Amino acid sequence: MIRSERARLGLAAVGLGLMLVAPAAQAQDWNALDLGRDISAVAVQWDSGAALAVQCRSDGLFAMLRLVHPVPPSADVSSPTVPVTYDHGGRERRQSWMLNTDGGAAFAPTPERFARRLLAGGDLELLVEPGEGPRQRYPLSLPADPTPLAAVLRACDVPLEHPLDDPPQSVTMNVPVDGATPDLPQLEWVRRPTGQDLADEYPTRALERGQGGRAIISCLVRADGRLEDCQTISEYPRGAGFGRATIRVSERGFQMGGAGGAPLPERAHGARVEIPMTWNFTRVQ
């Protein structure tokens, strides 16, 4: 396993707050990790104390950033997250990454896409923005040889390239399920799936096992605001059916419109939106 060590941090004023800046890190090599049978994993560590790890397990792919400065998880949140921004194909992606129990590591919600960004190599900057405390910036120079990382992706049947990682800019927007997007603030969901819709589409085997899961899908917005051409970007556990279930629920249940009952803006016609969905199993006594 990666040895933990105390990080050296630079402190810089940023606007009205503070930012912890890990020293610029030079390229290292991907190193294979021995985590036991049926687990394929690699990691890379920098002198700053930051580290990245990608592992393939029986239930799917995981991509993790070890934080130089841990983010204390909130005591009243069962699944704490932290916003993380990184560049991909010249575009910034801002996502909520899941924290581990001590807040020392953050896990990518779309590990397949993030791992493919790591495959591309070059310079990568990650910005971590906790709700409390200073922001953390990680300027990293990625390994030049992606071969060990590519082997981990292949072990999980993850394609090394995917067209939805960087679709045409003119039709790409991230629209969260619970609100509008900064690109199109006048959008809102005028129709959403009901609890019964989710219950009807819950994957049968997962239901029998009392298993929960999550998926992130990408869909095209039709002129009437309904969704079509939905595809799974990420699913956990792998092969449990939550990706397909999320697609069925979304294509039948979601409809997008303009704010305040206004018609859907023409700019949104043909836009590609990403929808995260968490499936929680609750047994009724």
C-alpha positions as CSV (number, residue, x, y, z in Angstrom):
1,M,0.0,0.0,0.0
2,I,1.0,3.6,-0.4
3,R,2.9,4.9,2.6
4,S,1.3,7.9,4.3
5,E,3.6,10.9,4.9
6,R,3.2,14.4,6.1
7,A,2.7,16.8,3.2
8,R,4.4,20.0,2.5
9,L,1.9,22.7,1.6
10,G,2.2,26.2,0.3
11,L,-0.3,28.8,1.5
12,A,-1.7,31.4,-0.9
13,A,-4.4,34.0,-0.7
14,V,-7.2,33.5,-3.1
15,G,-9.9,36.1,-3.2
16,L,-11.4,36.4,0.3
17,G,-10.3,32.9,1.3
18,L,-7.3,30.7,1.4
19,M,-6.0,27.9,-0.9
20,L,-3.6,25.1,0.1
21,V,-1.4,24.5,-2.9
22,A,0.5,21.3,-3.1
23,P,4.0,21.9,-4.6
24,A,4.2,21.3,-8.3
25,A,4.7,17.6,-8.7
26,Q,6.9,16.0,-11.3
27,A,5.9,12.9,-13.2
28,Q,6.3,9.5,-11.5
29,D,5.5,6.0,-12.8
30,W,2.4,3.9,-12.3
31,N,3.2,1.1,-9.8
32,A,1.3,-2.1,-9.5
33,L,-0.3,-2.8,-6.1
34,D,-0.6,-6.2,-4.5
35,L,-4.1,-6.0,-3.0
36,G,-5.0,-9.7,-3.1
37,R,-6.5,-12.1,-5.5
38,D,-8.9,-10.8,-8.2
39,I,-7.9,-7.2,-7.7
40,S,-5.9,-5.3,-10.3
41,A,-4.6,-2.0,-9.1
42,V,-2.0,0.7,-9.8
43,A,-1.0,3.9,-8.0
44,V,1.3,6.8,-8.4
45,Q,2.6,9.1,-5.6
46,W,4.3,12.5,-5.7
47,D,6.7,14.1,-3.3
48,S,4.0,16.5,-2.2
49,G,2.2,13.6,-0.5
50,A,-0.6,13.5,-3.1
51,A,-1.4,10.1,-4.7
52,L,-3.7,8.6,-7.3
53,A,-4.9,5.0,-7.3
54,V,-7.0,3.1,-9.8
55,Q,-8.2,-0.4,-9.0
56,C,-10.5,-3.0,-10.6
57,R,-12.5,-5.2,-8.3
58,S,-15.2,-7.7,-8.9
59,D,-17.9,-5.0,-8.3
60,G,-16.3,-2.4,-10.6
61,L,-13.6,0.2,-11.1
62,F,-12.5,2.7,-8.5
63,A,-10.3,5.9,-8.9
64,M,-9.0,7.6,-5.8
65,L,-7.2,10.8,-4.9
66,R,-5.3,10.8,-1.6
67,L,-5.6,14.2,-0.1
68,V,-2.6,16.0,1.3
69,H,-4.9,17.9,3.7
70,P,-7.8,15.6,4.9
71,V,-11.3,17.0,4.7
72,P,-13.2,16.1,7.9
73,P,-16.5,14.4,7.0
74,S,-19.6,16.0,8.4
75,A,-20.9,13.9,11.3
76,D,-24.6,14.3,10.2
77,V,-24.0,13.2,6.6
78,S,-24.1,9.4,5.9
79,S,-22.3,9.7,2.6
80,P,-20.0,12.7,2.7
81,T,-18.7,14.3,-0.5
82,V,-16.4,17.1,-1.6
83,P,-16.5,19.1,-4.9
84,V,-13.6,18.3,-7.1
85,T,-12.8,20.1,-10.4
86,Y,-10.4,18.8,-13.1
87,D,-9.8,19.5,-16.8
88,H,-10.8,16.9,-19.5
89,G,-10.4,17.6,-23.1
90,G,-9.9,21.4,-22.5
91,R,-13.1,21.5,-20.5
92,E,-13.5,21.7,-16.7
93,R,-15.5,19.0,-15.0
94,R,-16.9,19.7,-11.5
95,Q,-18.2,16.7,-9.6
96,S,-19.0,15.6,-6.1
97,W,-16.4,13.0,-5.0
98,M,-17.1,10.6,-2.2
99,L,-14.9,10.8,0.9
100,N,-13.7,7.9,2.9
101,T,-14.3,7.7,6.7
102,D,-11.4,9.8,7.8
103,G,-11.7,12.3,4.9
104,G,-8.2,11.5,3.7
105,A,-9.2,10.2,0.3
106,A,-11.8,11.2,-2.3
107,F,-13.3,8.8,-4.9
108,A,-14.3,9.8,-8.4
109,P,-18.1,9.3,-9.1
110,T,-17.2,8.4,-12.8
111,P,-14.0,6.4,-12.3
112,E,-14.0,5.2,-15.9
113,R,-14.0,8.7,-17.3
114,F,-11.4,10.0,-14.8
115,A,-9.1,7.0,-15.5
116,R,-9.2,7.7,-19.2
117,R,-8.2,11.3,-18.4
118,L,-5.2,9.8,-16.5
119,L,-4.4,7.7,-19.5
120,A,-4.0,10.8,-21.6
121,G,-1.0,11.9,-19.4
122,G,0.4,15.4,-19.4
123,D,-0.4,17.9,-16.7
124,L,-3.5,17.6,-14.6
125,E,-4.8,20.0,-12.0
126,L,-7.4,19.1,-9.4
127,L,-9.2,21.6,-7.3
128,V,-10.8,20.4,-4.1
129,E,-13.3,22.7,-2.5
130,P,-14.5,21.6,1.0
131,G,-17.5,23.3,2.5
132,E,-15.4,24.3,5.4
133,G,-11.7,25.1,5.3
134,P,-9.4,26.3,2.5
135,R,-9.5,25.0,-1.0
136,Q,-6.8,22.6,-2.1
137,R,-5.1,22.7,-5.5
138,Y,-3.1,19.8,-6.9
139,P,-0.9,20.5,-10.0
140,L,0.3,17.0,-11.1
141,S,2.4,15.8,-13.9
142,L,1.1,12.4,-14.9
143,P,3.2,9.4,-15.8
144,A,4.3,9.3,-19.4
145,D,3.8,5.5,-19.8
146,P,0.1,4.6,-19.2
147,T,0.6,0.9,-19.9
148,P,0.1,-0.3,-16.3
149,L,-3.0,1.8,-15.9
150,A,-4.5,0.6,-19.3
151,A,-4.1,-3.0,-18.0
152,V,-6.3,-2.2,-15.0
153,L,-9.0,-0.7,-17.2
154,R,-8.9,-3.7,-19.5
155,A,-9.3,-6.0,-16.4
156,C,-12.6,-4.3,-15.7
157,D,-13.7,-4.3,-19.4
158,V,-13.5,-0.5,-19.5
159,P,-12.9,0.9,-23.0
160,L,-9.8,3.0,-23.3
161,E,-11.7,5.6,-25.3
162,H,-15.3,6.7,-25.2
163,P,-17.1,9.3,-27.4
164,L,-19.1,10.7,-24.4
165,D,-16.0,11.7,-22.6
166,D,-15.7,14.7,-24.9
167,P,-18.8,15.2,-27.1
168,P,-19.2,18.3,-29.2
169,Q,-19.0,21.4,-27.1
170,S,-22.1,23.0,-28.7
171,V,-24.4,20.2,-27.4
172,T,-22.8,19.4,-24.1
173,M,-24.1,20.6,-20.8
174,N,-24.1,19.1,-17.3
175,V,-27.6,19.4,-15.9
176,P,-27.9,18.1,-12.4
177,V,-31.2,16.4,-11.5
178,D,-31.9,18.8,-8.7
179,G,-31.6,22.1,-10.6
180,A,-30.4,24.2,-13.5
181,T,-27.0,24.5,-15.1
182,P,-24.8,27.6,-15.1
183,D,-24.7,27.2,-18.9
184,L,-28.5,27.4,-19.1
185,P,-29.9,28.8,-15.8
186,Q,-33.4,29.0,-17.3
187,L,-33.8,25.2,-17.4
188,E,-35.7,23.1,-14.9
189,W,-37.2,19.7,-14.7
190,V,-41.0,19.9,-15.3
191,R,-41.5,16.2,-14.8
192,R,-39.5,13.7,-12.7
193,P,-39.8,10.0,-12.1
194,T,-42.0,9.0,-9.1
195,G,-41.1,6.7,-6.3
196,Q,-43.3,4.1,-8.0
197,D,-41.4,4.5,-11.2
198,L,-38.2,3.7,-9.3
199,A,-39.8,0.7,-7.6
200,D,-41.1,-0.7,-10.9
201,E,-37.6,-0.5,-12.5
202,Y,-35.5,-1.7,-9.5
203,P,-33.2,-4.4,-10.9
204,T,-34.7,-7.8,-9.9
205,R,-31.5,-9.5,-8.7
206,A,-30.4,-6.5,-6.7
207,L,-33.9,-6.4,-5.1
208,E,-33.7,-10.0,-4.2
209,R,-30.3,-9.4,-2.6
210,G,-31.3,-6.2,-0.8
211,Q,-28.6,-4.4,-2.8
212,G,-28.3,-0.7,-3.5
213,G,-26.3,1.0,-6.3
214,R,-25.8,4.0,-8.4
215,A,-25.4,5.1,-12.0
216,I,-24.6,8.1,-14.1
217,I,-26.1,8.3,-17.6
218,S,-25.9,10.7,-20.5
219,C,-29.0,11.5,-22.6
220,L,-30.0,13.8,-25.5
221,V,-32.7,16.3,-24.9
222,R,-35.5,16.2,-27.5
223,A,-37.4,19.4,-28.6
224,D,-40.3,18.5,-26.3
225,G,-37.9,18.2,-23.3
226,R,-38.0,14.4,-23.1
227,L,-34.8,12.3,-23.0
228,E,-33.6,9.8,-25.6
229,D,-30.4,8.1,-26.7
230,C,-29.4,7.5,-23.0
231,Q,-26.1,5.7,-22.4
232,T,-24.5,4.5,-19.2
233,I,-21.3,6.4,-18.2
234,S,-20.7,4.8,-14.9
235,E,-22.4,2.1,-12.8
236,Y,-21.8,0.5,-9.4
237,P,-21.9,-2.4,-8.7
238,R,-20.7,-3.4,-12.2
239,G,-23.3,-5.5,-14.0
240,A,-26.0,-5.2,-11.3
241,G,-28.4,-3.5,-13.7
242,F,-28.6,0.0,-12.2
243,G,-27.3,1.6,-15.4
244,R,-30.1,0.0,-17.5
245,A,-32.7,0.8,-14.8
246,T,-31.6,4.5,-14.7
247,I,-31.9,4.7,-18.4
248,R,-35.5,3.3,-18.4
249,V,-36.6,5.5,-15.6
250,S,-35.1,8.6,-17.1
251,E,-36.4,8.2,-20.6
252,R,-39.9,7.6,-19.3
253,G,-39.9,9.9,-16.3
254,F,-37.9,13.1,-16.9
255,Q,-38.9,16.1,-19.0
256,M,-37.1,19.4,-19.2
257,G,-38.6,22.8,-19.7
258,G,-37.9,26.5,-19.3
259,A,-38.0,28.1,-15.8
260,G,-41.4,29.1,-14.6
261,G,-43.3,27.1,-17.2
262,A,-41.6,28.7,-20.1
263,P,-40.9,26.7,-23.3
264,L,-37.7,24.8,-23.5
265,P,-35.0,27.1,-24.9
266,E,-34.0,26.2,-28.4
267,R,-30.4,26.0,-27.4
268,A,-31.2,23.0,-25.2
269,H,-32.6,21.0,-28.2
270,G,-30.2,18.2,-28.8
271,A,-28.1,19.0,-25.8
272,R,-26.5,16.1,-23.9
273,V,-27.2,16.0,-20.2
274,E,-25.8,13.8,-17.5
275,I,-28.0,12.4,-14.8
276,P,-26.7,10.8,-11.6
277,M,-29.1,8.4,-9.8
278,T,-28.6,6.6,-6.5
279,W,-30.7,3.5,-5.8
280,N,-31.3,2.8,-2.1
281,F,-32.9,-0.5,-0.9
282,T,-35.2,-0.2,2.0
283,R,-36.9,-3.4,3.3
284,V,-40.5,-2.7,4.5
285,Q,-41.4,-4.8,7.6
